[in-house]
Amino acid sequence: MDITAQLKQARGRGAAALGALAKSLLSADAPSRDITLGLACLNEAAEAGDGASLLLRATMTAGGVLGEPNWEASFDMVRTAAERGDKTAQSMMRLLSGGDGGNWGAMRTKIDVRPWLQPPQMLRLNKEPQIGLARNFLTPAQCAWFIEQGRPRLTPALVYRAEAAAGAPASERTNREAPFGLFNADVVTCLLQARLQIAIGISAVQFEPLTLLHYKPGQEFKPHVDFLDGAKPGHAEDLRLRGQRVVTALVYLNDDFDGGETDFPELQLRHKPSRGDALVFTNVTLQGSPDPKTRHAGLAPTRGEKWVLSQWVRDRLQGW
């Protein structure tokens, strides 16, 4: 079926079908990707009342996908979606405003982007490689938001192999993960990445998709490095296309577990997280070379479950 017929069929089925078509056209993996038509379908679906499409448009507006981030416009879109009855938008309004009930207009007046954009105070844990800690980077309610948004999508975590740029299951990594790509992210994700941008000092356009990590007791990620090794064929191709992973940020979403530290064996440094803390470390030297001293492990919890957000930062612009 050609795109004209698909568009006619989607319009006949309603706003949600138009929104689904928009996603298929905007998907980076789609063989028939058409960003211009996809955005047109998305806007049409949002105007026709599809809450999911309106929230996606809000995410793109907040994330600066189509230009400079416009926080106020994105908040207005979330409010509109909430007024139309979208449950996710309603929960987001309560989170962003700190309010309750169903007076979306009143909640909208309480949303303030400024606390998200305040530079956090960083405590230096190591000079070279640079490792810093920002306490209370997220509030407990914000931490809970990311856990609940990612929990239904958890799948076995993958690792990079020497021979291929694509991830694959491996015995050295037994935890689970859920990425927040374009269609799984939201305005709260964009706010967090804006806050990380300020903490790290590198533009969010160089960020990979944020990823939620989950560890049950006994699950771990054995010692590894986050940089890519150009001597490995799969890594070399990824380096050519997307650049080096120069910084890693870990945001800890809970602390009601035993064990589960982030361990840097070469540095004899082991960090036990507190809920809401952000740990930021470089993966390369000051000259830009991969730094083997950044080898680290996600140790297994011995009691309770561990939830973490992982953000990799490249040295160049990333696509969407």
RAURUR-V401030 format. One record per residue. N is the residue number from 0. RES is the residue in one letter. SS is DSSP state (@ for helix, = for strand, . for the rest). PSI is psi in degrees with one decimal (* if undefined). D_LAST is the distance of its C-alpha to the last C-alpha in whole Angstrom. Layout:
BEGIN
N&RES&SS&PSI&D_LAST + N&RES&SS&PSI&D_LAST
END
This chain:
BEGIN
0&M&.&127.3&26 + 1&D&.&170.3&24 + 2&I&@&-32.7&22 + 3&T&@&-42.4&25 + 4&A&@&-38.4&26 + 5&Q&@&-41.6&24 + 6&L&@&-42.2&23 + 7&K&@&-42.6&27 + 8&Q&@&-42.8&27 + 9&A&@&-42.0&24 + 10&R&@&-34.8&26 + 11&G&@&-26.2&29 + 12&R&@&-14.9&28 + 13&G&.&-179.2&27 + 14&A&@&-40.3&24 + 15&A&@&-38.6&22 + 16&A&@&-38.1&22 + 17&L&@&-40.7&21 + 18&G&@&-40.0&18 + 19&A&@&-40.3&18 + 20&L&@&-40.7&17 + 21&A&@&-44.6&15 + 22&K&@&-40.9&12 + 23&S&@&-33.7&13 + 24&L&@&-28.2&13 + 25&L&@&-14.9&9 + 26&S&.&133.1&8 + 27&A&.&-24.1&7 + 28&D&.&-5.7&10 + 29&A&.&129.7&12 + 30&P&.&-26.8&15 + 31&S&.&37.2&15 + 32&R&.&131.6&12 + 33&D&.&95.1&13 + 34&I&@&-43.0&11 + 35&T&@&-49.5&14 + 36&L&@&-37.3&16 + 37&G&@&-42.6&13 + 38&L&@&-37.1&13 + 39&A&@&-43.7&17 + 40&C&@&-40.4&18 + 41&L&@&-46.6&16 + 42&N&@&-40.5&18 + 43&E&@&-41.5&21 + 44&A&@&-40.2&21 + 45&A&@&-43.9&20 + 46&E&@&-27.4&23 + 47&A&.&-2.6&25 + 48&G&.&5.7&25 + 49&D&.&111.7&22 + 50&G&@&-39.4&22 + 51&A&@&-38.8&19 + 52&S&@&-38.9&17 + 53&L&@&-39.0&18 + 54&L&@&-36.3&17 + 55&L&@&-41.1&13 + 56&R&@&-37.3&14 + 57&A&@&-41.6&16 + 58&T&@&-44.7&13 + 59&M&@&-34.9&10 + 60&T&@&-43.7&14 + 61&A&@&-36.6&14 + 62&G&@&-4.2&11 + 63&G&.&29.1&11 + 64&V&.&-35.5&8 + 65&L&.&8.3&11 + 66&G&.&-158.5&13 + 67&E&.&142.3&15 + 68&P&.&137.8&15 + 69&N&.&91.7&18 + 70&W&@&-44.7&19 + 71&E&@&-40.9&22 + 72&A&@&-38.5&21 + 73&S&@&-39.9&19 + 74&F&@&-38.1&22 + 75&D&@&-38.6&24 + 76&M&@&-40.6&21 + 77&V&@&-42.1&22 + 78&R&@&-46.0&25 + 79&T&@&-43.5&25 + 80&A&@&-38.6&24 + 81&A&@&-42.1&26 + 82&E&@&-27.6&29 + 83&R&.&-3.4&28 + 84&G&.&5.7&29 + 85&D&.&120.7&25 + 86&K&@&-39.1&26 + 87&T&@&-43.0&23 + 88&A&@&-39.2&23 + 89&Q&@&-42.8&27 + 90&S&@&-39.2&26 + 91&M&@&-39.7&23 + 92&M&@&-41.8&26 + 93&R&@&-40.9&29 + 94&L&@&-48.8&26 + 95&L&@&-32.2&25 + 96&S&@&-21.3&29 + 97&G&.&10.8&31 + 98&G&.&-173.7&33 + 99&D&.&177.1&34 + 100&G&.&-153.2&35 + 101&G&.&19.3&34 + 102&N&.&85.3&35 + 103&W&@&-33.8&31 + 104&G&@&-43.5&32 + 105&A&@&-39.4&34 + 106&M&@&-39.1&31 + 107&R&@&-36.8&29 + 108&T&@&-18.9&31 + 109&K&@&-7.9&31 + 110&I&.&124.5&27 + 111&D&.&116.8&27 + 112&V&.&-18.5&24 + 113&R&@&-42.0&26 + 114&P&@&-32.1&27 + 115&W&@&-28.8&23 + 116&L&@&9.7&23 + 117&Q&.&132.7&26 + 118&P&.&125.3&26 + 119&P&.&153.0&28 + 120&Q&.&124.1&31 + 121&M&.&129.5&30 + 122&L&=&123.2&33 + 123&R&=&124.1&33 + 124&L&=&-25.4&33 + 125&N&=&141.6&33 + 126&K&.&-49.6&34 + 127&E&.&113.1&32 + 128&P&.&153.1&30 + 129&Q&.&126.5&29 + 130&I&=&124.4&29 + 131&G&=&156.3&29 + 132&L&=&128.9&29 + 133&A&=&115.0&28 + 134&R&.&149.9&30 + 135&N&.&40.9&30 + 136&F&.&-35.0&26 + 137&L&.&153.6&25 + 138&T&.&162.8&28 + 139&P&@&-39.8&30 + 140&A&@&-38.8&28 + 141&Q&@&-39.0&25 + 142&C&@&-46.5&25 + 143&A&@&-34.4&26 + 144&W&@&-48.8&23 + 145&F&@&-37.2&21 + 146&I&@&-46.9&23 + 147&E&@&-31.6&24 + 148&Q&@&-33.0&20 + 149&G&@&-23.3&19 + 150&R&@&-45.1&23 + 151&P&.&-14.2&23 + 152&R&.&9.7&20 + 153&L&.&135.7&21 + 154&T&=&163.4&22 + 155&P&=&133.9&23 + 156&A&.&150.3&21 + 157&L&.&163.1&21 + 158&V&=&156.0&21 + 159&Y&=&138.2&20 + 160&R&=&156.6&23 + 161&A&.&-34.4&25 + 162&E&.&-7.2&25 + 163&A&=&148.6&21 + 164&A&=&-19.1&17 + 165&A&=&147.7&17 + 166&G&=&157.4&18 + 167&A&=&152.8&22 + 168&P&.&151.2&24 + 169&A&=&149.2&27 + 170&S&.&-24.3&30 + 171&E&.&-6.9&29 + 172&R&=&113.2&27 + 173&T&.&4.1&28 + 174&N&.&-176.9&26 + 175&R&=&163.9&23 + 176&E&=&160.4&20 + 177&A&=&109.2&17 + 178&P&=&149.5&14 + 179&F&=&74.1&12 + 180&G&.&-175.2&9 + 181&L&.&-42.1&7 + 182&F&.&-5.3&10 + 183&N&.&-11.5&13 + 184&A&.&175.0&12 + 185&D&.&-174.6&14 + 186&V&@&-33.6&16 + 187&V&@&-39.4&18 + 188&T&@&-44.7&15 + 189&C&@&-38.8&14 + 190&L&@&-43.4&17 + 191&L&@&-44.4&18 + 192&Q&@&-32.7&15 + 193&A&@&-39.0&17 + 194&R&@&-40.5&20 + 195&L&@&-38.0&19 + 196&Q&@&-42.7&17 + 197&I&@&-41.1&21 + 198&A&@&-39.1&23 + 199&I&@&-34.6&21 + 200&G&.&21.2&21 + 201&I&.&138.1&18 + 202&S&.&142.6&15 + 203&A&@&-14.6&12 + 204&V&@&-10.8&10 + 205&Q&@&7.1&11 + 206&F&=&140.5&10 + 207&E&.&169.8&9 + 208&P&.&136.1&9 + 209&L&=&145.1&13 + 210&T&=&133.5&15 + 211&L&=&131.8&19 + 212&L&=&140.7&21 + 213&H&=&129.5&25 + 214&Y&=&121.5&28 + 215&K&.&166.8&31 + 216&P&.&130.3&35 + 217&G&.&-15.4&35 + 218&Q&.&144.2&31 + 219&E&.&169.3&30 + 220&F&=&104.6&27 + 221&K&=&166.9&30 + 222&P&=&132.5&30 + 223&H&=&169.5&27 + 224&V&.&152.9&25 + 225&D&.&-17.9&21 + 226&F&.&161.3&21 + 227&L&.&139.3&21 + 228&D&.&111.3&24 + 229&G&.&-15.1&24 + 230&A&.&-11.6&27 + 231&K&.&129.2&25 + 232&P&@&-47.5&24 + 233&G&@&-39.6&21 + 234&H&@&-39.2&20 + 235&A&@&-41.5&21 + 236&E&@&-40.8&18 + 237&D&@&-39.0&16 + 238&L&@&-41.7&17 + 239&R&@&-40.2&17 + 240&L&@&-38.1&13 + 241&R&@&-9.4&12 + 242&G&.&177.1&15 + 243&Q&.&148.5&17 + 244&R&=&104.4&17 + 245&V&=&-24.4&19 + 246&V&=&146.1&19 + 247&T&=&136.6&20 + 248&A&=&133.9&20 + 249&L&=&124.7&22 + 250&V&=&118.7&23 + 251&Y&=&127.6&26 + 252&L&.&-9.5&26 + 253&N&.&166.7&30 + 254&D&.&14.8&33 + 255&D&.&59.4&35 + 256&F&.&161.8&35 + 257&D&=&152.4&37 + 258&G&=&-150.0&36 + 259&G&.&21.0&32 + 260&E&.&160.3&32 + 261&T&=&120.6&30 + 262&D&=&129.4&32 + 263&F&=&91.0&32 + 264&P&@&-36.4&35 + 265&E&@&-24.7&35 + 266&L&@&-3.5&36 + 267&Q&.&44.2&38 + 268&L&=&127.0&35 + 269&R&=&123.8&35 + 270&H&=&125.3&33 + 271&K&.&116.8&34 + 272&P&.&154.9&31 + 273&S&.&149.4&32 + 274&R&.&129.9&30 + 275&G&.&-9.8&28 + 276&D&.&152.5&28 + 277&A&=&125.7&25 + 278&L&=&125.2&26 + 279&V&=&130.1&24 + 280&F&=&148.9&25 + 281&T&=&150.6&24 + 282&N&.&-5.0&23 + 283&V&=&163.6&25 + 284&T&.&175.0&28 + 285&L&.&-22.7&28 + 286&Q&.&-3.5&28 + 287&G&.&5.4&25 + 288&S&.&148.2&27 + 289&P&=&135.3&26 + 290&D&.&106.7&28 + 291&P&@&-18.1&30 + 292&K&@&-10.8&31 + 293&T&@&4.6&28 + 294&R&.&133.4&29 + 295&H&=&166.7&29 + 296&A&=&147.7&29 + 297&G&=&101.0&28 + 298&L&.&154.3&32 + 299&A&.&138.0&33 + 300&P&=&143.8&34 + 301&T&=&-19.4&38 + 302&R&=&135.5&38 + 303&G&.&176.7&35 + 304&E&.&148.1&32 + 305&K&=&132.7&29 + 306&W&=&130.4&26 + 307&V&=&145.7&23 + 308&L&=&134.5&20 + 309&S&=&130.8&18 + 310&Q&=&113.9&16 + 311&W&=&141.5&15 + 312&V&=&126.9&14 + 313&R&=&174.8&14 + 314&D&.&14.9&16 + 315&R&.&170.1&13 + 316&L&.&136.1&10 + 317&Q&.&146.8&7 + 318&G&.&179.2&4 + 319&W&.&*&0
END
